[in-house]
Amino acid sequence: MTLPRLWARVIPWDKELAVAALESGAGALWVPDGCGALARELGRVAVACAEGDLREGADFHVTRMDGREDEARVAASPPGAMWVIFPREKEVIPLENLVAWGRDVLVVAATPQDVALYRGVLEKGVYGLVLSSPDPAGMRALGESARARAEELSLVAARVKEVVPLGMGDRVCVDTCTWIEGSRGMLVGNGSAGLFLVCAENVPNPYVLPRPFRVNAGAVHSYCRVPGGRTAYLSELAAGSGVLLVDDAGKGDVACVGRVKVERRPLVLVSAVSPSGGEHSVVLQNAETIRLVGPGGETRSISRLAPGDEVLLAEGAAGRHFGVAVEETIREK
């Protein structure tokens, strides 16, 4: 049988913990021997135990990853053998080796940080995860992390209405820990209802070298999209913050911020009208290295942007409470 990619370890048996695991999307419950019937009473789910659908030694093997001998034992097992691995805390190199060698491993994850780490092994990730928490709330938090996927946003082509120099102000450069290629950048705007796609500084120009990790994002007051459908002020970002990098098709991936630079620079206001008639704006540094993304991934420098040009933005309902979308009567101008 094909093994589920998301398990939950409920040892010792705890009915509330098992229910939380199922509600979090676990496809298999790993329970103590003799508890298979109790697990099946909760729903249609694969059960791992001596009398279950999945039996240790036959359908899967278990090991701790305490040294090179453990890694070698997994690597030397027959192709297709499934292993459940208890890794040493914060160690990932043995898992990278096993993934590179094509071994199918399920890794026990005890924190949301573990989930993110193991899903990112060699960009491909491990075969699957075994969620392990002593309480239902922790199990649900692990399940939420495990279900998280790349975000997909709907972008529209808005027509530029005006480009107006504003004078001096404070703008934010966001230096990420990611090499940003093509039309990818950050969604930034004066209001949460309209966020413009600002491209990374990843193309050469006669004056400065490309900085493909950087998005010269906008003035300090601006909203930007961060993971989980939330927004943050650019002024709130710091080393370790997560931001959403988006391409012209609307595909979003999470990047970690390595540095934020706030500097006083000349600014420009760009306003645009969306197909729905909504008018949105963004304040950016007035410099030729700052580019907005248009349909098809074409980018246009602020220095060449003109009324009538089309730029991409994410349009939504206005209204945020500490970055979370809320339904309330509000106008952003």
Order of alpha helices (4+ residues) and beta strands (2+ residues): beta-alpha-beta-alpha-beta-beta-alpha-beta-alpha-beta-alpha-beta-alpha-beta-beta-beta-beta-beta-beta-beta-beta-beta-beta-beta-beta-beta-beta-beta
